[in-house]
Amino acid sequence: MTKHPSSNGLKLVVEKGDDYSKRWRRQYEVIRMLNDRYKAYITVFEKPLASSGFRRKLLRGASIAVKDVFHVKGFPTTAGSKLLARNVSESTAYVVERLMALGGVVNGKTNLHEFAFGVSNRNPHYGDCLNPYDAARVSGGSSGGSAVAVSLGMCDAALGSDTAGSVRIPASFCGVVGFKPSRGLLSTKGLIPLSWSLDTVGVLTKNVWDAALLVSLMSDRFKKPLDIKPLRLEKIRLGIPRNYFLDYLHEDVEKNFEAAVSKAETEGCRVVKVFVEQPETAARCRFIIVHSEAAAYHLKISKAQMSLYSEDVKQRITAGLAIPASAYLTALRARKRLASMFRKTFKECDFLILPTTIIPAHRVEEEVVELGGKSFDVRTAVIRNTELFNVYGTPALSIPCGFTGNGLPTGLQVVGDFFDDVRVLRLGLALQNLLSS
């Protein structure tokens, strides 16, 4: 696969309707042909799960794939682990219920890095989820199956969870849109957690308009569905980080980012260089919080059945168990201070823009990358530009931003102030239109 998914997403379905049965058949045919290779789904439903009267409701049978940490009543929720292979859900996650009540249908549960505790989506239990642009490379994760399903046309949209970039990273690697809303905008009720204080429900879609619609339908904060219009780019102050985020960019990622900034300036945006305070401290806090909370969640399971975890997840749980409670509490306190400092950035600019990831999708077997004369383990490189916005709790959106010389997608990340989600989405729509024109 070497092309973006069609931009004719949910808008056409919602506004005009279509032959949903024909669309479903086409999507199931793609699943039948490609899922064994790309491992996007862990469980494919025999037929889409729908509420009664879905054809007369807003989403008119739009097919939604859900990451296999979201409970769906009557189906297994494995979290990508053999430990939970027989874990049949007794209820449905709140956000999934919301979409189904409005005419969305669920066609299956998507693959992920085991227990969402990784960003490659390599999974020894259900198969490695592979990149639709180059099957020798990773999809990114941990919501990789959802990104691949959207990219290959197996569904109309998909749900994921994002704790350090797990929606935005695979979106960038697979050439789709990925949105992490402000913390608290969407309920995590009915999800298997990785880190209860950092987990955020996110969406993966063909375009930004679709992402905005789905978020508005899943949230209690919106009185009506969002029908966003592109933000006028004239005089918008785009903040570009002077430190940390642009220090070690892959040359093609850097080239595509600079081209995007140049296009935005041509349309009247004003570029402002901004300094982000203490990013290394925020990254350390994220590590401590995620590993501590994940270890606490897995404590009962891991002692008796540690041998059933994949090796990398086992190591991360072990690392989390070694973190003292005092370090965890210190990280929680520091997080509030760091978030407050970061929000002051928006006195100097309206939005922050940066590459979603500093590298494109890496090869499946690759463990170390060289960037700017420095060696990084791939996990550290992949989450470098995404993890901090989970600490800050701010909205962050990844949109497609060109290709590398060998045809791999790269992503542009738009970040806004806390609960400025609608304007982030409107700017993202404007930039997506600009970059795809």
C-alpha positions as CSV (number, residue, x, y, z in Angstrom):
1,M,0.0,0.0,0.0
2,T,1.4,3.4,-1.0
3,K,-1.4,5.9,-0.9
4,H,-3.4,7.7,1.7
5,P,-6.9,6.5,2.5
6,S,-9.7,8.3,0.8
7,S,-10.5,11.7,2.4
8,N,-14.2,11.0,1.7
9,G,-14.8,9.9,5.3
10,L,-17.8,10.2,7.6
11,K,-19.0,13.5,6.2
12,L,-20.4,11.8,3.1
13,V,-22.0,9.1,5.2
14,V,-23.6,11.5,7.7
15,E,-24.8,14.1,5.3
16,K,-26.0,12.0,2.3
17,G,-26.1,8.5,3.5
18,D,-24.9,5.6,1.2
19,D,-25.5,1.9,0.7
20,Y,-24.1,0.8,4.1
21,S,-24.3,-2.8,3.1
22,K,-22.1,-2.3,0.1
23,R,-19.6,-0.4,2.2
24,W,-19.5,-3.1,4.8
25,R,-19.0,-5.8,2.2
26,R,-16.1,-3.9,0.7
27,Q,-14.5,-3.4,4.1
28,Y,-14.9,-7.1,5.0
29,E,-13.4,-8.1,1.7
30,V,-10.3,-6.0,2.5
31,I,-10.1,-7.6,6.0
32,R,-10.4,-11.0,4.4
33,M,-7.6,-10.3,1.9
34,L,-5.2,-8.3,4.1
35,N,-5.7,-9.0,7.8
36,D,-3.6,-12.2,7.8
37,R,-0.7,-10.2,6.5
38,Y,-1.0,-6.9,8.4
39,K,-2.6,-8.2,11.6
40,A,-4.8,-5.2,12.1
41,Y,-7.6,-7.1,14.0
42,I,-7.4,-9.6,16.8
43,T,-11.1,-10.3,16.6
44,V,-13.2,-9.7,13.4
45,F,-17.0,-9.7,14.2
46,E,-19.0,-12.1,11.9
47,K,-21.2,-9.1,11.1
48,P,-21.1,-5.5,12.4
49,L,-22.5,-5.0,15.9
50,A,-25.3,-2.5,15.6
51,S,-28.1,-0.9,17.7
52,S,-31.6,-1.2,16.4
53,G,-32.6,1.5,13.9
54,F,-29.0,2.5,13.2
55,R,-29.9,3.4,9.6
56,R,-32.0,6.3,10.8
57,K,-29.4,7.6,13.3
58,L,-26.7,10.2,12.7
59,L,-23.8,7.8,11.9
60,R,-26.0,5.7,9.5
61,G,-23.9,2.5,10.0
62,A,-20.4,4.0,9.9
63,S,-18.1,1.2,10.8
64,I,-15.8,1.7,13.8
65,A,-13.0,-0.6,14.8
66,V,-12.1,-0.5,18.5
67,K,-8.7,-1.2,20.1
68,D,-8.9,-4.4,22.1
69,V,-8.7,-2.6,25.4
70,F,-12.3,-1.3,25.0
71,H,-14.9,-3.7,26.4
72,V,-17.6,-4.7,24.1
73,K,-20.3,-6.9,25.8
74,G,-20.2,-10.5,24.8
75,F,-16.8,-10.4,23.1
76,P,-13.3,-11.0,24.5
77,T,-11.2,-8.0,25.5
78,T,-7.6,-9.4,25.3
79,A,-5.5,-6.2,25.7
80,G,-3.3,-8.0,23.2
81,S,-2.4,-10.7,25.8
82,K,-2.9,-14.4,25.9
83,L,-3.6,-13.9,29.6
84,L,-7.0,-12.4,28.8
85,A,-7.8,-14.5,25.8
86,R,-11.0,-15.8,27.5
87,N,-11.9,-12.5,29.1
88,V,-15.4,-12.1,27.7
89,S,-16.8,-8.6,28.5
90,E,-19.9,-8.2,30.5
91,S,-20.5,-4.6,29.5
92,T,-19.5,-2.1,26.8
93,A,-17.1,0.8,27.2
94,Y,-18.9,4.2,27.6
95,V,-17.6,5.8,24.5
96,V,-18.4,2.7,22.3
97,E,-22.0,2.7,23.7
98,R,-22.3,6.4,22.7
99,L,-21.2,5.8,19.2
100,M,-23.5,2.8,18.8
101,A,-26.4,4.7,20.2
102,L,-25.9,7.2,17.4
103,G,-25.8,4.7,14.6
104,G,-22.2,3.6,14.6
105,V,-21.4,-0.1,14.2
106,V,-18.4,-2.1,15.5
107,N,-16.8,-4.5,13.1
108,G,-14.0,-5.8,15.3
109,K,-11.3,-5.4,18.0
110,T,-7.9,-4.2,16.8
111,N,-4.4,-5.4,17.5
112,L,-2.1,-3.6,19.9
113,H,1.2,-3.8,21.8
114,E,0.5,-6.2,24.7
115,F,-1.4,-4.3,27.4
116,A,-0.7,-1.1,25.4
117,F,2.7,-1.1,27.0
118,G,4.9,-0.4,23.9
119,V,5.0,1.7,20.7
120,S,6.0,-0.8,18.0
121,N,2.9,-3.0,18.0
122,R,5.1,-6.1,17.9
123,N,2.9,-8.8,19.5
124,P,4.1,-12.4,20.0
125,H,0.6,-13.6,20.9
126,Y,-1.5,-12.2,18.0
127,G,1.1,-11.3,15.4
128,D,3.1,-8.2,14.7
129,C,0.9,-5.4,13.3
130,L,2.7,-4.3,10.2
131,N,3.0,-1.0,8.3
132,P,0.6,-0.6,5.3
133,Y,3.3,1.3,3.4
134,D,6.0,-1.2,4.0
135,A,5.3,-4.5,5.7
136,A,9.0,-4.8,6.8
137,R,8.3,-1.9,9.2
138,V,6.2,-1.4,12.3
139,S,2.8,0.2,12.4
140,G,3.7,2.1,15.5
141,G,1.6,1.7,18.6
142,S,0.2,0.9,20.9
143,S,-3.0,1.6,18.8
144,G,-1.3,0.3,15.7
145,G,-4.1,-2.1,14.6
146,S,-6.6,0.8,14.6
147,A,-4.3,2.9,12.4
148,V,-3.7,0.1,10.0
149,A,-7.4,-0.7,9.8
150,V,-8.2,2.9,8.8
151,S,-5.3,3.2,6.5
152,L,-6.2,0.0,4.6
153,G,-9.9,0.8,4.4
154,M,-11.0,-1.9,6.7
155,C,-13.3,0.5,8.6
156,D,-14.5,4.1,8.5
157,A,-12.8,5.1,11.7
158,A,-11.2,3.6,14.8
159,L,-10.8,4.1,18.5
160,G,-7.5,3.9,20.3
161,S,-6.0,4.9,23.6
162,D,-3.1,7.3,24.1
163,T,-0.8,7.3,27.1
164,A,2.5,8.5,25.6
165,G,1.6,8.9,21.9
166,S,-0.2,5.6,21.3
167,V,-2.8,7.2,18.9
168,R,-0.6,9.8,17.3
169,I,2.5,7.6,16.6
170,P,0.7,5.0,14.5
171,A,-1.3,7.7,12.8
172,S,2.0,9.3,11.7
173,F,3.6,6.0,10.7
174,C,0.5,4.9,8.7
175,G,-0.5,8.2,7.1
176,V,-3.8,8.8,8.9
177,V,-5.2,11.4,11.4
178,G,-4.8,10.7,15.1
179,F,-6.2,12.9,17.8
180,K,-5.6,12.8,21.6
181,P,-8.1,15.1,23.2
182,S,-7.5,17.1,26.4
183,R,-7.4,14.9,29.5
184,G,-10.9,14.4,30.8
185,L,-12.8,15.3,27.6
186,L,-13.6,11.6,27.0
187,S,-14.5,9.0,29.6
188,T,-12.2,6.0,30.0
189,K,-14.9,3.9,31.7
190,G,-14.8,0.4,30.3
191,L,-11.1,0.4,29.2
192,I,-8.4,-1.9,30.5
193,P,-5.9,0.7,31.8
194,L,-2.2,1.1,31.2
195,S,-1.8,4.2,33.4
196,W,-5.1,5.4,34.9
197,S,-3.9,9.0,35.4
198,L,-2.5,9.4,31.8
199,D,-4.6,7.2,29.6
200,T,-6.7,9.1,27.1
201,V,-9.3,7.9,24.6
202,G,-8.4,8.9,21.1
203,V,-9.6,8.5,17.5
204,L,-7.9,7.5,14.2
205,T,-9.6,8.7,11.1
206,K,-9.2,9.5,7.4
207,N,-9.5,13.2,8.0
208,V,-9.7,15.8,10.8
209,W,-13.4,16.5,10.2
210,D,-14.2,12.9,11.1
211,A,-12.1,13.1,14.3
212,A,-13.9,16.2,15.4
213,L,-17.3,14.6,14.8
214,L,-16.5,11.4,16.7
215,V,-15.0,13.2,19.7
216,S,-18.1,15.5,20.0
217,L,-20.4,12.4,19.9
218,M,-18.4,10.6,22.6
219,S,-18.1,13.5,25.0
220,D,-20.7,14.9,27.4
221,R,-19.3,18.4,27.0
222,F,-20.8,19.0,23.5
223,K,-24.5,19.8,23.2
224,K,-24.5,19.0,19.4
225,P,-22.3,17.2,16.9
226,L,-19.3,19.2,15.7
227,D,-19.3,20.3,12.1
228,I,-15.9,22.1,12.1
229,K,-14.8,24.6,9.5
230,P,-11.1,25.3,8.8
231,L,-9.5,28.0,10.9
232,R,-8.4,31.0,9.0
233,L,-4.6,30.8,8.9
234,E,-4.0,34.6,8.5
235,K,-2.3,36.0,11.6
236,I,-2.3,32.7,13.5
237,R,0.8,32.5,15.7
238,L,2.4,29.1,15.2
239,G,4.9,28.3,18.0
240,I,7.9,26.2,16.9
241,P,10.0,24.8,19.8
242,R,13.5,26.2,20.1
243,N,14.6,23.3,22.3
244,Y,14.3,19.6,22.6
245,F,11.7,18.6,20.0
246,L,13.6,19.5,16.8
247,D,17.1,18.5,18.1
248,Y,17.4,15.0,16.5
249,L,15.2,14.8,13.4
250,H,15.5,12.3,10.6
251,E,16.4,14.3,7.5
252,D,13.1,13.6,5.6
253,V,11.0,14.3,8.7
254,E,12.9,17.7,9.0
255,K,12.4,18.5,5.3
256,N,8.7,17.7,5.4
257,F,8.2,19.8,8.6
258,E,10.0,22.8,7.2
259,A,8.0,22.6,4.0
260,A,4.7,22.5,6.0
261,V,5.8,25.6,8.0
262,S,6.8,27.4,4.8
263,K,3.3,26.7,3.3
264,A,1.6,27.9,6.5
265,E,3.6,31.1,6.4
266,T,2.6,31.7,2.8
267,E,-1.0,31.6,3.9
268,G,-0.4,34.3,6.5
269,C,0.6,32.4,9.6
270,R,3.2,34.0,11.8
271,V,6.0,31.7,13.1
272,V,7.1,32.3,16.7
273,K,10.1,30.5,18.3
274,V,9.1,29.3,21.8
275,F,11.1,27.7,24.6
276,V,9.5,24.7,26.4
277,E,10.5,24.5,30.0
278,Q,12.0,21.3,31.5
279,P,11.0,18.8,28.8
280,E,13.5,16.2,30.2
281,T,11.9,16.4,33.6
282,A,8.4,16.0,32.1
283,A,9.7,12.9,30.2
284,R,11.1,11.4,33.4
285,C,7.8,12.1,35.2
286,R,5.9,10.3,32.5
287,F,8.2,7.3,32.8
288,I,7.7,7.1,36.6
289,I,3.9,7.5,36.5
290,V,3.3,5.1,33.7
291,H,5.6,2.4,35.0
292,S,4.3,2.7,38.6
293,E,0.7,2.6,37.7
294,A,1.1,-0.2,35.2
295,A,3.0,-2.3,37.7
296,A,0.4,-1.7,40.4
297,Y,-2.4,-2.8,38.0
298,H,-0.5,-5.9,37.0
299,L,0.7,-6.8,40.5
300,K,-1.8,-9.6,41.1
301,I,-1.5,-11.1,37.7
302,S,2.2,-10.9,37.2
303,K,3.4,-12.7,40.3
304,A,1.6,-15.9,39.3
305,Q,1.8,-15.7,35.6
306,M,4.8,-13.6,34.7
307,S,6.0,-16.2,32.2
308,L,3.0,-15.5,30.0
309,Y,3.9,-11.9,29.4
310,S,6.0,-10.9,26.3
311,E,9.6,-10.2,27.3
312,D,9.5,-6.4,26.8
313,V,6.3,-5.9,28.8
314,K,7.6,-8.2,31.5
315,Q,10.8,-6.0,31.8
316,R,8.7,-2.8,32.0
317,I,6.4,-4.2,34.8
318,T,9.5,-5.3,36.7
319,A,11.0,-1.8,36.3
320,G,7.8,-0.3,37.6
321,L,7.7,-2.5,40.7
322,A,11.2,-1.2,41.5
323,I,10.1,2.4,41.6
324,P,9.6,3.7,45.2
325,A,6.2,5.2,46.2
326,S,8.0,8.4,47.1
327,A,9.3,8.8,43.5
328,Y,5.7,8.2,42.2
329,L,4.2,10.8,44.5
330,T,7.0,13.3,43.6
331,A,6.3,12.8,39.9
332,L,2.5,13.4,40.4
333,R,3.2,16.7,42.2
334,A,5.8,17.7,39.6
335,R,3.3,17.0,36.8
336,K,1.0,19.7,38.0
337,R,3.8,22.3,38.1
338,L,5.1,21.2,34.6
339,A,1.7,21.4,33.1
340,S,1.2,24.9,34.5
341,M,4.5,26.0,33.1
342,F,3.8,24.6,29.7
343,R,0.4,26.3,29.4
344,K,2.2,29.7,29.7
345,T,3.7,28.9,26.3
346,F,0.4,29.9,24.8
347,K,0.8,33.5,25.9
348,E,3.5,33.6,23.1
349,C,1.7,31.6,20.5
350,D,-1.7,30.3,19.6
351,F,-0.6,26.7,18.9
352,L,2.5,24.6,18.9
353,I,3.5,22.7,15.8
354,L,6.2,20.1,15.5
355,P,6.9,16.7,13.8
356,T,4.8,14.0,15.4
357,T,7.7,11.6,15.5
358,I,11.4,12.4,14.9
359,I,11.7,9.3,12.7
360,P,9.5,7.5,10.2
361,A,8.4,3.9,10.8
362,H,11.4,1.8,11.6
363,R,12.1,-1.7,10.5
364,V,10.5,-4.5,12.6
365,E,13.8,-5.9,13.8
366,E,15.5,-2.5,14.4
367,E,16.3,-1.6,18.0
368,V,18.6,1.3,17.8
369,V,18.6,4.4,15.5
370,E,21.4,6.9,14.9
371,L,20.3,10.6,14.7
372,G,22.5,13.6,14.7
373,G,25.5,11.5,15.8
374,K,23.6,10.1,18.8
375,S,22.3,6.6,19.3
376,F,18.7,6.1,20.5
377,D,16.8,3.0,21.3
378,V,13.8,3.1,19.0
379,R,11.2,3.4,21.8
380,T,12.9,6.5,23.2
381,A,13.1,8.0,19.7
382,V,9.5,7.2,18.8
383,I,7.9,8.8,21.9
384,R,10.2,11.8,22.2
385,N,7.8,14.3,20.6
386,T,4.5,12.8,21.8
387,E,4.9,11.7,25.5
388,L,5.0,15.2,27.1
389,F,1.6,16.2,26.0
390,N,0.1,13.3,28.0
391,V,1.9,14.8,31.1
392,Y,0.5,18.3,30.3
393,G,-3.0,16.9,29.5
394,T,-3.3,19.2,26.4
395,P,-4.9,18.3,23.1
396,A,-2.5,17.0,20.4
397,L,-3.4,16.1,16.8
398,S,-1.3,14.3,14.2
399,I,-2.0,14.9,10.5
400,P,-0.2,13.5,7.4
401,C,2.8,15.6,6.4
402,G,4.3,14.2,3.2
403,F,6.6,11.2,2.6
404,T,10.2,10.2,3.0
405,G,12.3,9.4,0.0
406,N,11.4,5.8,0.2
407,G,7.6,6.4,0.5
408,L,7.0,6.3,4.2
409,P,4.5,8.8,5.7
410,T,5.5,11.5,8.2
411,G,3.3,13.4,10.6
412,L,2.7,17.0,11.7
413,Q,1.6,17.5,15.3
414,V,-0.6,20.4,16.3
415,V,-0.8,21.1,20.1
416,G,-3.1,23.6,21.8
417,D,-3.9,24.8,25.3
418,F,-5.9,22.7,27.7
419,F,-9.5,22.2,26.5
420,D,-8.8,24.2,23.3
421,D,-9.6,21.0,21.4
422,V,-12.0,22.5,18.9
423,R,-9.5,25.2,17.7
424,V,-6.8,22.5,17.5
425,L,-9.1,20.5,15.3
426,R,-10.0,23.5,13.1
427,L,-6.4,24.4,12.6
428,G,-5.6,20.8,11.9
429,L,-8.3,20.7,9.2
430,A,-7.0,23.9,7.6
431,L,-3.4,22.5,7.6
432,Q,-4.6,19.1,6.3
433,N,-6.4,20.9,3.4
434,L,-3.3,23.0,2.8
435,L,-0.8,20.2,2.8
436,S,-2.9,17.9,0.6
437,S,-3.6,20.6,-2.0
